[in-house]
Amino acid sequence: MGVPGKGLVEGLKVTARTLARRSVTEQYPDVLPELPPRSRGVIALMEENCTSCMLCARECPSWCIYIDSHTETAPSVGEQARERSRNVLDRFAIDFSLCMYCGICIEACPFDALFWSPEFEYAETDLRNLTHEKDRLRDWMWTVPAPQPIDPGPTAEPPGPTQEDEA
């Protein structure tokens, strides 16, 4: 059996030590927090790169991406050339009330149209307003940091002479 009141005394010791320290409260929103590099906030869209291939919407486990597009036909360039058709993005929306922030859509996009933005201040008072259209997603592109430089890794030494070269 332990000494009665031992836990209370240890708790009071912790309280006394904490009372002597200065508080470190962040004064948010007056002082913005220092975010770690490549932190995840929202998903930003680079509309020029999107081809409406629907891979991001198909791979999304929570089905929170909505894409509408139509096909336009470009006239042929020469006599022997065919007419070309391409998809034009009409609507690209993400419902952030359903989004799990897993990043599968960003990894699935073969055209680098989706990026993680460190922007985290996008709260809404109504849940229905958390579906953000392509205009709002495009506005977040300016907050996307530049990609990190490629790590060259250890430099490989050139191969030495082989036994075949010596013979």
C-alpha positions in Angstrom: 0.0 0.0 0.0 1.1 3.5 -0.8 1.2 6.5 1.4 -2.1 8.2 1.5 -2.1 11.6 -0.2 1.2 10.9 -2.1 -0.6 11.5 -5.5 -2.0 14.8 -4.3 1.5 16.0 -3.2 3.0 15.0 -6.6 0.2 16.8 -8.4 0.8 19.9 -6.3 4.5 19.8 -7.2 3.7 19.8 -10.9 1.3 22.7 -10.4 4.0 24.7 -8.5 6.6 24.1 -11.2 4.1 25.2 -13.9 3.1 28.3 -12.0 6.6 29.6 -12.0 7.0 29.3 -15.8 5.9 32.0 -18.3 3.0 31.1 -20.5 3.6 30.5 -24.2 0.1 31.2 -25.6 0.1 32.0 -29.3 -2.0 35.2 -30.0 -3.8 33.7 -33.0 -5.3 35.3 -35.3 -3.2 38.4 -34.6 0.1 36.4 -34.9 -0.1 33.7 -37.5 1.6 30.3 -36.6 4.9 29.2 -38.1 3.8 26.3 -40.2 6.2 23.4 -40.9 7.3 23.1 -44.6 5.0 21.3 -46.9 2.2 21.3 -44.3 -1.2 20.2 -45.6 -4.2 22.6 -45.5 -6.5 22.5 -48.5 -6.3 21.1 -52.0 -5.6 23.8 -54.7 -6.4 23.4 -58.4 -4.3 24.5 -61.4 -7.1 24.7 -63.9 -4.9 24.9 -66.9 -3.4 21.5 -66.2 -6.8 19.7 -65.7 -7.9 17.6 -68.6 -11.1 16.4 -67.0 -9.9 12.8 -67.0 -11.8 12.1 -63.8 -9.0 10.0 -62.2 -9.0 12.1 -59.1 -12.8 11.8 -58.6 -12.7 8.0 -59.3 -9.8 7.4 -56.8 -11.3 9.6 -54.0 -12.5 7.2 -51.2 -15.0 9.8 -49.9 -16.4 10.8 -53.3 -16.1 14.5 -52.5 -14.8 15.7 -55.9 -17.4 16.8 -58.5 -16.3 17.4 -62.1 -18.4 18.5 -65.1 -17.0 19.0 -68.6 -17.9 19.1 -72.2 -16.1 18.2 -75.4 -15.0 20.8 -78.0 -13.8 19.9 -81.4 -10.9 21.8 -82.9 -10.8 22.1 -86.8 -8.3 20.1 -88.7 -4.9 21.7 -89.3 -4.1 20.3 -92.7 -5.8 18.4 -95.6 -4.9 15.0 -94.3 -5.3 15.8 -90.6 -8.3 14.8 -88.5 -10.4 17.0 -86.3 -9.3 16.9 -82.7 -11.5 16.9 -79.7 -10.6 17.9 -76.1 -12.4 18.1 -72.8 -13.1 21.5 -71.4 -13.6 21.8 -67.6 -17.0 23.4 -66.7 -17.1 22.6 -63.0 -14.5 21.3 -60.5 -15.6 21.3 -56.9 -14.4 19.7 -53.7 -16.7 19.2 -50.7 -14.3 19.8 -47.8 -17.0 18.6 -45.3 -16.6 15.1 -46.8 -12.9 15.3 -47.7 -10.6 13.1 -45.6 -7.4 15.0 -46.6 -5.8 11.7 -47.6 -4.1 13.2 -50.8 -5.1 10.2 -53.0 -6.5 12.6 -55.6 -3.2 14.6 -55.7 -1.2 11.4 -56.2 -3.7 10.1 -58.8 -3.6 13.2 -61.0 -1.2 12.5 -63.9 -1.2 16.1 -65.1 -0.2 17.9 -61.9 -3.4 19.8 -61.6 -3.9 19.3 -57.8 -1.6 20.5 -55.0 -1.5 20.7 -51.3 -1.8 24.3 -50.1 -0.8 25.2 -46.5 -3.9 27.4 -46.3 -5.9 26.4 -43.3 -8.2 29.4 -42.7 -11.3 28.4 -44.7 -13.8 27.8 -42.0 -17.5 28.4 -42.7 -20.5 29.0 -40.5 -22.7 26.8 -42.6 -21.7 23.2 -43.6 -23.2 23.7 -47.0 -20.6 26.4 -47.8 -17.7 24.0 -47.6 -18.1 22.9 -51.2 -15.6 25.1 -52.9 -15.7 25.6 -56.7 -12.8 25.9 -59.1 -12.5 29.7 -58.6 -11.8 29.3 -54.9 -9.5 26.3 -55.5 -7.6 28.3 -58.1 -7.2 31.2 -55.6 -5.3 28.9 -53.2 -2.7 28.1 -55.9 -0.7 31.2 -54.9 -0.1 29.7 -51.4 1.4 26.5 -52.8 5.1 26.5 -52.0 7.7 25.8 -54.7 8.7 22.1 -55.0 11.7 21.0 -52.9 14.9 20.5 -54.9 15.6 16.9 -55.9 18.0 15.3 -53.5 21.0 14.1 -55.5 21.8 11.4 -52.9 25.2 10.0 -52.4 27.4 10.3 -55.4 28.3 7.0 -56.9 31.9 6.2 -57.6 32.8 5.2 -61.1 33.2 1.5 -61.5 36.8 0.2 -61.2 38.4 -2.1 -63.7 36.9 -5.5 -64.0 38.7 -8.8 -64.3 37.9 -8.9 -68.0 39.5 -5.6 -68.6 42.7 -6.7 -66.9 43.0 -9.9 -69.0 
